[in-house]
Amino acid sequence: MKIYVDFDDCLSESARGFSDLAAQLFGIHVPYEEMRVFNLQTAFSLTDEQYARLLAEGHEPERLLSYEEVPGASEAVRELMRRGHEVSVVTGRPFSSYEPSRLWLDRHGLRDVRIWFLDKYGREIHRGENECCLDLDGFYRMKFDCAVEDSPSAFRLFDPLPEMKVLVFDRPWNRGYEFPREGYTRCPDWKTILGIVG
């Protein structure tokens, strides 16, 4: 089985890091559990200028490397690979974050996992001319069987893939979201994901 795994908030606790950063930079305190929307600008009520600064500083290499692992994530991904599944990380991070993202995966025992950069959110201005960058056509040619994703903003990518299973990693910002079709399953943790994928 070919499995797509999102990076932020499926492998790395990025939203918790951005919550801390918004408090540090702007004195805006929105605890992780109160982040009811995926869009960080809306979640923290930021101006355009503040939002740009938050994204820039939140994607600095040292900060990306500091984000904690989602409990059980790396072990679960290694277990999926031991079972014979092909796992790829498909991230909406800017391509400029390639090196720290790759290093984070390596440090967490995921050296054999391929990482792909796909502009999921329309934020990438300068797309890297690199084999790790995907456009939508390239993404659809990969023919994933299953996706582990937390972001309702990314679910639209799966509309043309009615047979694909979508395992929704449970997060505060997706709890009020109504899934667009059958085949979406809410998962509270990686143990549940392993049980479903088999």
Secondary structure, 3 states (H helix, E strand, C coil): CEEEECCECCCECHHHHHHHHHHHHHCCCCCHHHCCCCCHHHHCCCCHHHHHHHHHHHCCHHHHHHCCECCCHHHHHHHHHHCCCEEEEEECCCHHHHHHHHHHHHHCCCCCCEEEEECCCCCCCCCCCCCCEECHHHHHHCCCCEEEECCCCCHHHHCCCCCCEEEEECCHHHCCCCCCCCCEEEECCHHHHHHHHC
